[in-house]
């Protein structure tokens, strides 16, 4: 089994003692990501669409650093505290993937 740690310079360093992603035998496992703006190190203005779009930008950068893209995405888990924001999150996801 071949394991490679993935670090995307465009997203900044992780805020904890973990890797942004690990590639194992061609599969890429991305760690929990959130809407942190790499330029400021802070979460983007607190609304679901902005956080979703920034999170997906970060994930895109990590995947590109590993030689992949969002088109290769198989599974994405989202934890929400307000299911009433689901439609806004879904619309932002569609925009980010376009």
Beta strands, then each sheet from edge to edge (+ up, - down):
strand 1: 3-6
strand 2: 21-24
strand 3: 27-30
strand 4: 36-37
strand 5: 42-43
sheet 1: 1+ 2- 3+
sheet 2: 4+ 5-
end
